[in-house]
Amino acid sequence: MFKAIFVDTCGWIALNNKRDTFFDKAQRINKELLTKSYRYITTNFVLDETYTALLDKANHFITVNFGESIRKANTVDVIYITKDIEDRSWNLFKRYSDKDFSFTDCTSFIIIQDLIRHMGQKFERKIFTNDKHFKQMGYELLL
């Protein structure tokens, strides 16, 4: 039986940018999770953020290599944001005026809520990220 974990932009950047503060830790966690047959779940919005950030923090070559590896990976599932998810995310975004959540964060929160509801204990409440916003929503950060 496989287990799944959500990977946020910060997690992808840490895994792919050797200059990232969390690079070594991300490599160790990645190796451990893959050894335990975890599947990674992310979204097209998270990938969009990641491509943009990697272009800024690393370079075009690293960004393209990352994008190609995601497309070929058999351990990564990309969830595409639908109109329904976008609407629910917008409602969540409006509700948290006291937080500086990005809209992409809100889409991730909705996806994670849906995954917990549908996958139960197969889905870890740990997020492959160091983004404090996920902690504010009650999830454990792996980085």
Secondary structure, 3 states (H helix, E strand, C coil): CCEEEEECHHHHHHHHCCCCCCHHHHHHHHHHHHHCCEEEEEEHHHHHHHHHHHHHHCCHHHHHHHHHHHHHCCCEEEECCCHHHHHHHHHHHHHCCCCCCCHHHHHHHHHHHHHHHHHHHHEEEEEECCCHHHHHCCCEECC
